Amino acid sequence: MFARTTESGVLFSRRQPFPSFHSQLENGDIIPDAQPKRITSLGAIEQWDAQRSIGNLTAKKMMDRAIELAADHGIGLVALRNANHWMRGGSYGWQAAEKGYIGICWTNSIAVMPRGRKRVSHRHNR
């Protein structure tokens, strides 16, 4: 998944994501064998706890789950917490599209400055 992200032209600041991922594994921020746990299930809507599992693999599983819910209910909404970096969010939209679904994906995080800026700008994400 790291290679596909880079291949698509998405760069993560000035550093490569794999060394950062490796550091997070070493210091326990990411738990490689952790399994996501469903917290709430309300028909087409589910909430999951990633339990600090690998972000991009967990996001892929959650989009698969949203697609399953959509197949059963006409819509599928999955919320995920306690996850780490999911890499390129657009990957999961494409994952849905390849199966004939529309995927809308977003995340929240601390404010991040765009490259070359010294202060937060909310205009770079439009």
Phi and psi in radians as a Rosetta constraint file:
Dihedral C 1 N 2 CA 2 C 2 CIRCULARHARMONIC -1.073 0.35
Dihedral N 2 CA 2 C 2 N 3 CIRCULARHARMONIC -0.797 0.35
Dihedral C 2 N 3 CA 3 C 3 CIRCULARHARMONIC -1.142 0.35
Dihedral N 3 CA 3 C 3 N 4 CIRCULARHARMONIC -0.711 0.35
Dihedral C 3 N 4 CA 4 C 4 CIRCULARHARMONIC -1.131 0.35
Dihedral N 4 CA 4 C 4 N 5 CIRCULARHARMONIC -0.621 0.35
Dihedral C 4 N 5 CA 5 C 5 CIRCULARHARMONIC -1.113 0.35
Dihedral N 5 CA 5 C 5 N 6 CIRCULARHARMONIC -0.838 0.35
Dihedral C 5 N 6 CA 6 C 6 CIRCULARHARMONIC -1.128 0.35
Dihedral N 6 CA 6 C 6 N 7 CIRCULARHARMONIC -0.727 0.35
Dihedral C 6 N 7 CA 7 C 7 CIRCULARHARMONIC -1.037 0.35
Dihedral N 7 CA 7 C 7 N 8 CIRCULARHARMONIC -0.591 0.35
Dihedral C 7 N 8 CA 8 C 8 CIRCULARHARMONIC -1.327 0.35
Dihedral N 8 CA 8 C 8 N 9 CIRCULARHARMONIC -0.113 0.35
Dihedral C 8 N 9 CA 9 C 9 CIRCULARHARMONIC 1.650 0.35
Dihedral N 9 CA 9 C 9 N 10 CIRCULARHARMONIC 0.106 0.35
Dihedral C 9 N 10 CA 10 C 10 CIRCULARHARMONIC -1.509 0.35
Dihedral N 10 CA 10 C 10 N 11 CIRCULARHARMONIC 2.107 0.35
Dihedral C 10 N 11 CA 11 C 11 CIRCULARHARMONIC -1.930 0.35
Dihedral N 11 CA 11 C 11 N 12 CIRCULARHARMONIC 2.538 0.35
Dihedral C 11 N 12 CA 12 C 12 CIRCULARHARMONIC -1.886 0.35
Dihedral N 12 CA 12 C 12 N 13 CIRCULARHARMONIC 1.685 0.35
Dihedral C 12 N 13 CA 13 C 13 CIRCULARHARMONIC 0.860 0.35
Dihedral N 13 CA 13 C 13 N 14 CIRCULARHARMONIC -2.436 0.35
Dihedral C 13 N 14 CA 14 C 14 CIRCULARHARMONIC -1.805 0.35
Dihedral N 14 CA 14 C 14 N 15 CIRCULARHARMONIC 0.084 0.35
Dihedral C 14 N 15 CA 15 C 15 CIRCULARHARMONIC -1.999 0.35
Dihedral N 15 CA 15 C 15 N 16 CIRCULARHARMONIC 2.740 0.35
Dihedral C 15 N 16 CA 16 C 16 CIRCULARHARMONIC -1.445 0.35
Dihedral N 16 CA 16 C 16 N 17 CIRCULARHARMONIC 2.465 0.35
Dihedral C 16 N 17 CA 17 C 17 CIRCULARHARMONIC -1.251 0.35
Dihedral N 17 CA 17 C 17 N 18 CIRCULARHARMONIC -0.492 0.35
Dihedral C 17 N 18 CA 18 C 18 CIRCULARHARMONIC -1.125 0.35
Dihedral N 18 CA 18 C 18 N 19 CIRCULARHARMONIC -0.793 0.35
Dihedral C 18 N 19 CA 19 C 19 CIRCULARHARMONIC -1.037 0.35
Dihedral N 19 CA 19 C 19 N 20 CIRCULARHARMONIC -0.649 0.35
Dihedral C 19 N 20 CA 20 C 20 CIRCULARHARMONIC -1.132 0.35
Dihedral N 20 CA 20 C 20 N 21 CIRCULARHARMONIC -0.745 0.35
Dihedral C 20 N 21 CA 21 C 21 CIRCULARHARMONIC -1.028 0.35
Dihedral N 21 CA 21 C 21 N 22 CIRCULARHARMONIC -0.800 0.35
Dihedral C 21 N 22 CA 22 C 22 CIRCULARHARMONIC -1.055 0.35
Dihedral N 22 CA 22 C 22 N 23 CIRCULARHARMONIC -0.756 0.35
Dihedral C 22 N 23 CA 23 C 23 CIRCULARHARMONIC -1.084 0.35
Dihedral N 23 CA 23 C 23 N 24 CIRCULARHARMONIC -0.718 0.35
Dihedral C 23 N 24 CA 24 C 24 CIRCULARHARMONIC -1.133 0.35
Dihedral N 24 CA 24 C 24 N 25 CIRCULARHARMONIC -0.616 0.35
Dihedral C 24 N 25 CA 25 C 25 CIRCULARHARMONIC -1.116 0.35
Dihedral N 25 CA 25 C 25 N 26 CIRCULARHARMONIC -0.810 0.35
Dihedral C 25 N 26 CA 26 C 26 CIRCULARHARMONIC -1.113 0.35
Dihedral N 26 CA 26 C 26 N 27 CIRCULARHARMONIC -0.634 0.35
Dihedral C 26 N 27 CA 27 C 27 CIRCULARHARMONIC -1.645 0.35
Dihedral N 27 CA 27 C 27 N 28 CIRCULARHARMONIC 0.100 0.35
Dihedral C 27 N 28 CA 28 C 28 CIRCULARHARMONIC 1.495 0.35
Dihedral N 28 CA 28 C 28 N 29 CIRCULARHARMONIC 0.096 0.35
Dihedral C 28 N 29 CA 29 C 29 CIRCULARHARMONIC -1.180 0.35
Dihedral N 29 CA 29 C 29 N 30 CIRCULARHARMONIC -0.530 0.35
Dihedral C 29 N 30 CA 30 C 30 CIRCULARHARMONIC -2.021 0.35
Dihedral N 30 CA 30 C 30 N 31 CIRCULARHARMONIC 2.304 0.35
Dihedral C 30 N 31 CA 31 C 31 CIRCULARHARMONIC -1.889 0.35
Dihedral N 31 CA 31 C 31 N 32 CIRCULARHARMONIC 1.854 0.35
Dihedral C 31 N 32 CA 32 C 32 CIRCULARHARMONIC -1.082 0.35
Dihedral N 32 CA 32 C 32 N 33 CIRCULARHARMONIC -0.535 0.35
Dihedral C 32 N 33 CA 33 C 33 CIRCULARHARMONIC -1.782 0.35
Dihedral N 33 CA 33 C 33 N 34 CIRCULARHARMONIC 0.165 0.35
Dihedral C 33 N 34 CA 34 C 34 CIRCULARHARMONIC -1.159 0.35
Dihedral N 34 CA 34 C 34 N 35 CIRCULARHARMONIC 2.515 0.35
Dihedral C 34 N 35 CA 35 C 35 CIRCULARHARMONIC -2.021 0.35
Dihedral N 35 CA 35 C 35 N 36 CIRCULARHARMONIC 2.354 0.35
Dihedral C 35 N 36 CA 36 C 36 CIRCULARHARMONIC -1.043 0.35
Dihedral N 36 CA 36 C 36 N 37 CIRCULARHARMONIC 2.554 0.35
Dihedral C 36 N 37 CA 37 C 37 CIRCULARHARMONIC -2.147 0.35
Dihedral N 37 CA 37 C 37 N 38 CIRCULARHARMONIC 2.244 0.35
Dihedral C 37 N 38 CA 38 C 38 CIRCULARHARMONIC -1.277 0.35
Dihedral N 38 CA 38 C 38 N 39 CIRCULARHARMONIC 2.233 0.35
Dihedral C 38 N 39 CA 39 C 39 CIRCULARHARMONIC -1.708 0.35
Dihedral N 39 CA 39 C 39 N 40 CIRCULARHARMONIC -0.752 0.35
Dihedral C 39 N 40 CA 40 C 40 CIRCULARHARMONIC -2.424 0.35
Dihedral N 40 CA 40 C 40 N 41 CIRCULARHARMONIC 2.458 0.35
Dihedral C 40 N 41 CA 41 C 41 CIRCULARHARMONIC -2.366 0.35
Dihedral N 41 CA 41 C 41 N 42 CIRCULARHARMONIC 2.069 0.35
Dihedral C 41 N 42 CA 42 C 42 CIRCULARHARMONIC -2.259 0.35
Dihedral N 42 CA 42 C 42 N 43 CIRCULARHARMONIC 1.180 0.35
Dihedral C 42 N 43 CA 43 C 43 CIRCULARHARMONIC 1.196 0.35
Dihedral N 43 CA 43 C 43 N 44 CIRCULARHARMONIC -1.911 0.35
Dihedral C 43 N 44 CA 44 C 44 CIRCULARHARMONIC -1.423 0.35
Dihedral N 44 CA 44 C 44 N 45 CIRCULARHARMONIC -0.060 0.35
Dihedral C 44 N 45 CA 45 C 45 CIRCULARHARMONIC -2.069 0.35
Dihedral N 45 CA 45 C 45 N 46 CIRCULARHARMONIC 2.280 0.35
Dihedral C 45 N 46 CA 46 C 46 CIRCULARHARMONIC -2.361 0.35
Dihedral N 46 CA 46 C 46 N 47 CIRCULARHARMONIC 2.578 0.35
Dihedral C 46 N 47 CA 47 C 47 CIRCULARHARMONIC -2.063 0.35
Dihedral N 47 CA 47 C 47 N 48 CIRCULARHARMONIC 2.331 0.35
Dihedral C 47 N 48 CA 48 C 48 CIRCULARHARMONIC -2.178 0.35
Dihedral N 48 CA 48 C 48 N 49 CIRCULARHARMONIC 2.635 0.35
Dihedral C 48 N 49 CA 49 C 49 CIRCULARHARMONIC -1.901 0.35
Dihedral N 49 CA 49 C 49 N 50 CIRCULARHARMONIC 2.087 0.35
Dihedral C 49 N 50 CA 50 C 50 CIRCULARHARMONIC -1.268 0.35
Dihedral N 50 CA 50 C 50 N 51 CIRCULARHARMONIC -0.330 0.35
Dihedral C 50 N 51 CA 51 C 51 CIRCULARHARMONIC 0.959 0.35
Dihedral N 51 CA 51 C 51 N 52 CIRCULARHARMONIC 0.646 0.35
Dihedral C 51 N 52 CA 52 C 52 CIRCULARHARMONIC 1.089 0.35
Dihedral N 52 CA 52 C 52 N 53 CIRCULARHARMONIC 0.499 0.35
Dihedral C 52 N 53 CA 53 C 53 CIRCULARHARMONIC -1.266 0.35
Dihedral N 53 CA 53 C 53 N 54 CIRCULARHARMONIC 3.066 0.35
Dihedral C 53 N 54 CA 54 C 54 CIRCULARHARMONIC -1.131 0.35
Dihedral N 54 CA 54 C 54 N 55 CIRCULARHARMONIC 2.106 0.35
Dihedral C 54 N 55 CA 55 C 55 CIRCULARHARMONIC -0.996 0.35
Dihedral N 55 CA 55 C 55 N 56 CIRCULARHARMONIC -0.906 0.35
Dihedral C 55 N 56 CA 56 C 56 CIRCULARHARMONIC -1.231 0.35
Dihedral N 56 CA 56 C 56 N 57 CIRCULARHARMONIC -0.634 0.35
Dihedral C 56 N 57 CA 57 C 57 CIRCULARHARMONIC -1.184 0.35
Dihedral N 57 CA 57 C 57 N 58 CIRCULARHARMONIC -0.682 0.35
Dihedral C 57 N 58 CA 58 C 58 CIRCULARHARMONIC -1.183 0.35
Dihedral N 58 CA 58 C 58 N 59 CIRCULARHARMONIC -0.724 0.35
Dihedral C 58 N 59 CA 59 C 59 CIRCULARHARMONIC -1.073 0.35
Dihedral N 59 CA 59 C 59 N 60 CIRCULARHARMONIC -0.691 0.35
Dihedral C 59 N 60 CA 60 C 60 CIRCULARHARMONIC -1.085 0.35
Dihedral N 60 CA 60 C 60 N 61 CIRCULARHARMONIC -0.783 0.35
Dihedral C 60 N 61 CA 61 C 61 CIRCULARHARMONIC -1.073 0.35
Dihedral N 61 CA 61 C 61 N 62 CIRCULARHARMONIC -0.693 0.35
Dihedral C 61 N 62 CA 62 C 62 CIRCULARHARMONIC -1.213 0.35
Dihedral N 62 CA 62 C 62 N 63 CIRCULARHARMONIC -0.603 0.35
Dihedral C 62 N 63 CA 63 C 63 CIRCULARHARMONIC -1.188 0.35
Dihedral N 63 CA 63 C 63 N 64 CIRCULARHARMONIC -0.680 0.35
Dihedral C 63 N 64 CA 64 C 64 CIRCULARHARMONIC -1.005 0.35
Dihedral N 64 CA 64 C 64 N 65 CIRCULARHARMONIC -0.734 0.35
Dihedral C 64 N 65 CA 65 C 65 CIRCULARHARMONIC -1.165 0.35
Dihedral N 65 CA 65 C 65 N 66 CIRCULARHARMONIC -0.717 0.35
Dihedral C 65 N 66 CA 66 C 66 CIRCULARHARMONIC -1.072 0.35
Dihedral N 66 CA 66 C 66 N 67 CIRCULARHARMONIC -0.673 0.35
Dihedral C 66 N 67 CA 67 C 67 CIRCULARHARMONIC -1.144 0.35
Dihedral N 67 CA 67 C 67 N 68 CIRCULARHARMONIC -0.735 0.35
Dihedral C 67 N 68 CA 68 C 68 CIRCULARHARMONIC -1.052 0.35
Dihedral N 68 CA 68 C 68 N 69 CIRCULARHARMONIC -0.787 0.35
Dihedral C 68 N 69 CA 69 C 69 CIRCULARHARMONIC -1.088 0.35
Dihedral N 69 CA 69 C 69 N 70 CIRCULARHARMONIC -0.724 0.35
Dihedral C 69 N 70 CA 70 C 70 CIRCULARHARMONIC -1.118 0.35
Dihedral N 70 CA 70 C 70 N 71 CIRCULARHARMONIC -0.656 0.35
Dihedral C 70 N 71 CA 71 C 71 CIRCULARHARMONIC -1.108 0.35
Dihedral N 71 CA 71 C 71 N 72 CIRCULARHARMONIC -0.620 0.35
Dihedral C 71 N 72 CA 72 C 72 CIRCULARHARMONIC -1.467 0.35
Dihedral N 72 CA 72 C 72 N 73 CIRCULARHARMONIC -0.585 0.35
Dihedral C 72 N 73 CA 73 C 73 CIRCULARHARMONIC -2.091 0.35
Dihedral N 73 CA 73 C 73 N 74 CIRCULARHARMONIC -0.113 0.35
Dihedral C 73 N 74 CA 74 C 74 CIRCULARHARMONIC 1.590 0.35
Dihedral N 74 CA 74 C 74 N 75 CIRCULARHARMONIC -0.316 0.35
Dihedral C 74 N 75 CA 75 C 75 CIRCULARHARMONIC -2.656 0.35
Dihedral N 75 CA 75 C 75 N 76 CIRCULARHARMONIC 2.608 0.35
Dihedral C 75 N 76 CA 76 C 76 CIRCULARHARMONIC -2.402 0.35
Dihedral N 76 CA 76 C 76 N 77 CIRCULARHARMONIC 2.236 0.35
Dihedral C 76 N 77 CA 77 C 77 CIRCULARHARMONIC -2.225 0.35
Dihedral N 77 CA 77 C 77 N 78 CIRCULARHARMONIC 2.142 0.35
Dihedral C 77 N 78 CA 78 C 78 CIRCULARHARMONIC -2.151 0.35
Dihedral N 78 CA 78 C 78 N 79 CIRCULARHARMONIC 2.177 0.35
Dihedral C 78 N 79 CA 79 C 79 CIRCULARHARMONIC -1.854 0.35
Dihedral N 79 CA 79 C 79 N 80 CIRCULARHARMONIC 2.415 0.35
Dihedral C 79 N 80 CA 80 C 80 CIRCULARHARMONIC -2.235 0.35
Dihedral N 80 CA 80 C 80 N 81 CIRCULARHARMONIC 2.343 0.35
Dihedral C 80 N 81 CA 81 C 81 CIRCULARHARMONIC -2.208 0.35
Dihedral N 81 CA 81 C 81 N 82 CIRCULARHARMONIC 2.903 0.35
Dihedral C 81 N 82 CA 82 C 82 CIRCULARHARMONIC 1.007 0.35
Dihedral N 82 CA 82 C 82 N 83 CIRCULARHARMONIC 0.706 0.35
Dihedral C 82 N 83 CA 83 C 83 CIRCULARHARMONIC -1.893 0.35
Dihedral N 83 CA 83 C 83 N 84 CIRCULARHARMONIC 2.839 0.35
Dihedral C 83 N 84 CA 84 C 84 CIRCULARHARMONIC -1.924 0.35
Dihedral N 84 CA 84 C 84 N 85 CIRCULARHARMONIC -2.933 0.35
Dihedral C 84 N 85 CA 85 C 85 CIRCULARHARMONIC -0.895 0.35
Dihedral N 85 CA 85 C 85 N 86 CIRCULARHARMONIC 2.212 0.35
Dihedral C 85 N 86 CA 86 C 86 CIRCULARHARMONIC -1.693 0.35
Dihedral N 86 CA 86 C 86 N 87 CIRCULARHARMONIC 0.150 0.35
Dihedral C 86 N 87 CA 87 C 87 CIRCULARHARMONIC 1.202 0.35
Dihedral N 87 CA 87 C 87 N 88 CIRCULARHARMONIC -2.225 0.35
Dihedral C 87 N 88 CA 88 C 88 CIRCULARHARMONIC -1.533 0.35
Dihedral N 88 CA 88 C 88 N 89 CIRCULARHARMONIC 1.904 0.35
Dihedral C 88 N 89 CA 89 C 89 CIRCULARHARMONIC -1.030 0.35
Dihedral N 89 CA 89 C 89 N 90 CIRCULARHARMONIC -0.551 0.35
Dihedral C 89 N 90 CA 90 C 90 CIRCULARHARMONIC -1.086 0.35
Dihedral N 90 CA 90 C 90 N 91 CIRCULARHARMONIC -0.390 0.35
Dihedral C 90 N 91 CA 91 C 91 CIRCULARHARMONIC -1.028 0.35
Dihedral N 91 CA 91 C 91 N 92 CIRCULARHARMONIC -0.636 0.35
Dihedral C 91 N 92 CA 92 C 92 CIRCULARHARMONIC -1.385 0.35
Dihedral N 92 CA 92 C 92 N 93 CIRCULARHARMONIC -0.521 0.35
Dihedral C 92 N 93 CA 93 C 93 CIRCULARHARMONIC -1.112 0.35
Dihedral N 93 CA 93 C 93 N 94 CIRCULARHARMONIC -0.749 0.35
Dihedral C 93 N 94 CA 94 C 94 CIRCULARHARMONIC -1.133 0.35
Dihedral N 94 CA 94 C 94 N 95 CIRCULARHARMONIC -0.655 0.35
Dihedral C 94 N 95 CA 95 C 95 CIRCULARHARMONIC -1.001 0.35
Dihedral N 95 CA 95 C 95 N 96 CIRCULARHARMONIC -0.773 0.35
Dihedral C 95 N 96 CA 96 C 96 CIRCULARHARMONIC -1.167 0.35
Dihedral N 96 CA 96 C 96 N 97 CIRCULARHARMONIC -0.787 0.35
Dihedral C 96 N 97 CA 97 C 97 CIRCULARHARMONIC -1.053 0.35
Dihedral N 97 CA 97 C 97 N 98 CIRCULARHARMONIC -0.673 0.35
Dihedral C 97 N 98 CA 98 C 98 CIRCULARHARMONIC -1.102 0.35
Dihedral N 98 CA 98 C 98 N 99 CIRCULARHARMONIC -0.347 0.35
Dihedral C 98 N 99 CA 99 C 99 CIRCULARHARMONIC -1.831 0.35
Dihedral N 99 CA 99 C 99 N 100 CIRCULARHARMONIC 0.164 0.35
Dihedral C 99 N 100 CA 100 C 100 CIRCULARHARMONIC 1.530 0.35
Dihedral N 100 CA 100 C 100 N 101 CIRCULARHARMONIC 0.299 0.35
Dihedral C 100 N 101 CA 101 C 101 CIRCULARHARMONIC -2.024 0.35
Dihedral N 101 CA 101 C 101 N 102 CIRCULARHARMONIC 2.869 0.35
Dihedral C 101 N 102 CA 102 C 102 CIRCULARHARMONIC -1.773 0.35
Dihedral N 102 CA 102 C 102 N 103 CIRCULARHARMONIC 2.243 0.35
Dihedral C 102 N 103 CA 103 C 103 CIRCULARHARMONIC -1.999 0.35
Dihedral N 103 CA 103 C 103 N 104 CIRCULARHARMONIC 2.208 0.35
Dihedral C 103 N 104 CA 104 C 104 CIRCULARHARMONIC -1.995 0.35
Dihedral N 104 CA 104 C 104 N 105 CIRCULARHARMONIC 2.097 0.35
Dihedral C 104 N 105 CA 105 C 105 CIRCULARHARMONIC -2.215 0.35
Dihedral N 105 CA 105 C 105 N 106 CIRCULARHARMONIC 2.385 0.35
Dihedral C 105 N 106 CA 106 C 106 CIRCULARHARMONIC -2.604 0.35
Dihedral N 106 CA 106 C 106 N 107 CIRCULARHARMONIC 2.935 0.35
Dihedral C 106 N 107 CA 107 C 107 CIRCULARHARMONIC -2.495 0.35
Dihedral N 107 CA 107 C 107 N 108 CIRCULARHARMONIC 2.911 0.35
Dihedral C 107 N 108 CA 108 C 108 CIRCULARHARMONIC -2.179 0.35
Dihedral N 108 CA 108 C 108 N 109 CIRCULARHARMONIC 2.734 0.35
Dihedral C 108 N 109 CA 109 C 109 CIRCULARHARMONIC -2.944 0.35
Dihedral N 109 CA 109 C 109 N 110 CIRCULARHARMONIC 3.094 0.35
Dihedral C 109 N 110 CA 110 C 110 CIRCULARHARMONIC -1.151 0.35
Dihedral N 110 CA 110 C 110 N 111 CIRCULARHARMONIC 2.779 0.35
Dihedral C 110 N 111 CA 111 C 111 CIRCULARHARMONIC -1.097 0.35
Dihedral N 111 CA 111 C 111 N 112 CIRCULARHARMONIC 2.352 0.35
Dihedral C 111 N 112 CA 112 C 112 CIRCULARHARMONIC -2.122 0.35
Dihedral N 112 CA 112 C 112 N 113 CIRCULARHARMONIC 2.283 0.35
Dihedral C 112 N 113 CA 113 C 113 CIRCULARHARMONIC -1.363 0.35
Dihedral N 113 CA 113 C 113 N 114 CIRCULARHARMONIC 2.432 0.35
Dihedral C 113 N 114 CA 114 C 114 CIRCULARHARMONIC -1.198 0.35
Dihedral N 114 CA 114 C 114 N 115 CIRCULARHARMONIC 2.783 0.35
Dihedral C 114 N 115 CA 115 C 115 CIRCULARHARMONIC -0.925 0.35
Dihedral N 115 CA 115 C 115 N 116 CIRCULARHARMONIC 2.348 0.35
Dihedral C 115 N 116 CA 116 C 116 CIRCULARHARMONIC 1.430 0.35
Dihedral N 116 CA 116 C 116 N 117 CIRCULARHARMONIC 0.045 0.35
Dihedral C 116 N 117 CA 117 C 117 CIRCULARHARMONIC -1.838 0.35
Dihedral N 117 CA 117 C 117 N 118 CIRCULARHARMONIC 2.681 0.35
Dihedral C 117 N 118 CA 118 C 118 CIRCULARHARMONIC -1.830 0.35
Dihedral N 118 CA 118 C 118 N 119 CIRCULARHARMONIC -0.165 0.35
Dihedral C 118 N 119 CA 119 C 119 CIRCULARHARMONIC -2.434 0.35
Dihedral N 119 CA 119 C 119 N 120 CIRCULARHARMONIC 2.863 0.35
Dihedral C 119 N 120 CA 120 C 120 CIRCULARHARMONIC -1.159 0.35
Dihedral N 120 CA 120 C 120 N 121 CIRCULARHARMONIC 2.391 0.35
Dihedral C 120 N 121 CA 121 C 121 CIRCULARHARMONIC -2.292 0.35
Dihedral N 121 CA 121 C 121 N 122 CIRCULARHARMONIC 2.217 0.35
Dihedral C 121 N 122 CA 122 C 122 CIRCULARHARMONIC -1.595 0.35
Dihedral N 122 CA 122 C 122 N 123 CIRCULARHARMONIC 0.070 0.35
Dihedral C 122 N 123 CA 123 C 123 CIRCULARHARMONIC -1.507 0.35
Dihedral N 123 CA 123 C 123 N 124 CIRCULARHARMONIC -0.321 0.35
Dihedral C 123 N 124 CA 124 C 124 CIRCULARHARMONIC -1.278 0.35
Dihedral N 124 CA 124 C 124 N 125 CIRCULARHARMONIC -0.155 0.35
Dihedral C 124 N 125 CA 125 C 125 CIRCULARHARMONIC -1.888 0.35
Dihedral N 125 CA 125 C 125 N 126 CIRCULARHARMONIC 0.321 0.35
